[in-house]
Amino acid sequence: GVDAMQGKIGVVVRPIAELEPGQVKVGGETWTARSFYDGESIPEGARIEVVRVEGVTALVIAAPSPHLNDETKEA
């Protein structure tokens, strides 16, 4: 179900613009997506994490790269 989407990692297949939804692919399914943070755009090809689903729209954040090591600090 929709609740199972929370925390899933996917990839942006149509860029998410500041004021315009894009599309993400999560677990083989394509979802309409908006950034969870107002005014944040996420480029095509970026990894995302699903924060919440509202209706048929996934609210997502940019996901950290799996290649970052744990010592990397966020600025």
Phi and psi in degrees as GROMACS dihedral restraints (atoms count N, CA, C in turn):
[ dihedral_restraints ]
;  ai    aj    ak    al  type     phi  dphi    fc
    3     4     5     6     1   -63.7    20    10
    4     5     6     7     1   -38.4    20    10
    6     7     8     9     1   -61.1    20    10
    7     8     9    10     1   -30.4    20    10
    9    10    11    12     1   -68.2    20    10
   10    11    12    13     1   -16.1    20    10
   12    13    14    15     1   -72.0    20    10
   13    14    15    16     1   -28.6    20    10
   15    16    17    18     1   -58.3    20    10
   16    17    18    19     1   129.3    20    10
   18    19    20    21     1    86.1    20    10
   19    20    21    22     1    -6.2    20    10
   21    22    23    24     1   -72.3    20    10
   22    23    24    25     1   148.1    20    10
   24    25    26    27     1  -101.0    20    10
   25    26    27    28     1   140.0    20    10
   27    28    29    30     1  -146.3    20    10
   28    29    30    31     1  -165.7    20    10
   30    31    32    33     1  -137.1    20    10
   31    32    33    34     1   144.1    20    10
   33    34    35    36     1   -76.1    20    10
   34    35    36    37     1   124.9    20    10
   36    37    38    39     1  -106.6    20    10
   37    38    39    40     1   -18.3    20    10
   39    40    41    42     1  -137.1    20    10
   40    41    42    43     1   124.0    20    10
   42    43    44    45     1   -51.5    20    10
   43    44    45    46     1   141.4    20    10
   45    46    47    48     1   -94.9    20    10
   46    47    48    49     1   115.1    20    10
   48    49    50    51     1   -92.6    20    10
   49    50    51    52     1   168.2    20    10
   51    52    53    54     1   -53.6    20    10
   52    53    54    55     1   -43.6    20    10
   54    55    56    57     1  -119.7    20    10
   55    56    57    58     1    10.6    20    10
   57    58    59    60     1  -135.9    20    10
   58    59    60    61     1   130.3    20    10
   60    61    62    63     1   -67.8    20    10
   61    62    63    64     1   157.1    20    10
   63    64    65    66     1  -121.2    20    10
   64    65    66    67     1  -154.4    20    10
   66    67    68    69     1  -135.8    20    10
   67    68    69    70     1   144.3    20    10
   69    70    71    72     1  -127.9    20    10
   70    71    72    73     1   153.0    20    10
   72    73    74    75     1  -110.8    20    10
   73    74    75    76     1   121.2    20    10
   75    76    77    78     1  -130.9    20    10
   76    77    78    79     1   118.8    20    10
   78    79    80    81     1    55.7    20    10
   79    80    81    82     1    38.5    20    10
   81    82    83    84     1    84.8    20    10
   82    83    84    85     1    -6.5    20    10
   84    85    86    87     1  -107.5    20    10
   85    86    87    88     1   143.3    20    10
   87    88    89    90     1   -99.3    20    10
   88    89    90    91     1   129.8    20    10
   90    91    92    93     1  -122.7    20    10
   91    92    93    94     1   145.5    20    10
   93    94    95    96     1   -68.1    20    10
   94    95    96    97     1   139.5    20    10
   96    97    98    99     1  -141.3    20    10
   97    98    99   100     1   145.7    20    10
   99   100   101   102     1  -125.6    20    10
  100   101   102   103     1   156.8    20    10
  102   103   104   105     1   -70.7    20    10
  103   104   105   106     1   138.1    20    10
  105   106   107   108     1   -64.6    20    10
  106   107   108   109     1   -32.3    20    10
  108   109   110   111     1   -94.9    20    10
  109   110   111   112     1   125.5    20    10
  111   112   113   114     1   -56.1    20    10
  112   113   114   115     1   135.6    20    10
  114   115   116   117     1    80.7    20    10
  115   116   117   118     1     2.6    20    10
  117   118   119   120     1   -95.8    20    10
  118   119   120   121     1   130.8    20    10
  120   121   122   123     1  -106.0    20    10
  121   122   123   124     1   149.5    20    10
  123   124   125   126     1  -129.2    20    10
  124   125   126   127     1   122.9    20    10
  126   127   128   129     1   -74.7    20    10
  127   128   129   130     1   159.1    20    10
  129   130   131   132     1   -57.2    20    10
  130   131   132   133     1   138.9    20    10
  132   133   134   135     1    91.3    20    10
  133   134   135   136     1   -12.2    20    10
  135   136   137   138     1   -73.5    20    10
  136   137   138   139     1   147.7    20    10
  138   139   140   141     1   -79.1    20    10
  139   140   141   142     1   142.0    20    10
  141   142   143   144     1  -131.9    20    10
  142   143   144   145     1   161.5    20    10
  144   145   146   147     1  -123.5    20    10
  145   146   147   148     1   134.7    20    10
  147   148   149   150     1   -78.4    20    10
  148   149   150   151     1   124.0    20    10
  150   151   152   153     1   -90.3    20    10
  151   152   153   154     1   -43.2    20    10
  153   154   155   156     1  -161.2    20    10
  154   155   156   157     1   157.8    20    10
  156   157   158   159     1  -119.2    20    10
  157   158   159   160     1   127.9    20    10
  159   160   161   162     1  -116.3    20    10
  160   161   162   163     1   109.8    20    10
  162   163   164   165     1    64.8    20    10
  163   164   165   166     1  -117.3    20    10
  165   166   167   168     1  -109.5    20    10
  166   167   168   169     1    14.8    20    10
  168   169   170   171     1  -111.9    20    10
  169   170   171   172     1   128.1    20    10
  171   172   173   174     1   -87.7    20    10
  172   173   174   175     1   131.9    20    10
  174   175   176   177     1   -97.0    20    10
  175   176   177   178     1   122.7    20    10
  177   178   179   180     1  -128.3    20    10
  178   179   180   181     1   159.7    20    10
  180   181   182   183     1  -124.2    20    10
  181   182   183   184     1   156.0    20    10
  183   184   185   186     1   -64.8    20    10
  184   185   186   187     1   131.8    20    10
  186   187   188   189     1   -93.4    20    10
  187   188   189   190     1   146.3    20    10
  189   190   191   192     1   -65.4    20    10
  190   191   192   193     1   151.6    20    10
  192   193   194   195     1   -68.0    20    10
  193   194   195   196     1   140.7    20    10
  195   196   197   198     1   -67.6    20    10
  196   197   198   199     1   -11.6    20    10
  198   199   200   201     1   -89.6    20    10
  199   200   201   202     1    -8.9    20    10
  201   202   203   204     1   -71.6    20    10
  202   203   204   205     1   138.5    20    10
  204   205   206   207     1   -88.8    20    10
  205   206   207   208     1   165.2    20    10
  207   208   209   210     1   -67.2    20    10
  208   209   210   211     1   -15.6    20    10
  210   211   212   213     1   -82.4    20    10
  211   212   213   214     1   -12.3    20    10
  213   214   215   216     1   -68.0    20    10
  214   215   216   217     1   124.9    20    10
  216   217   218   219     1   -98.4    20    10
  217   218   219   220     1   141.7    20    10
  219   220   221   222     1   -78.6    20    10
  220   221   222   223     1   138.8    20    10
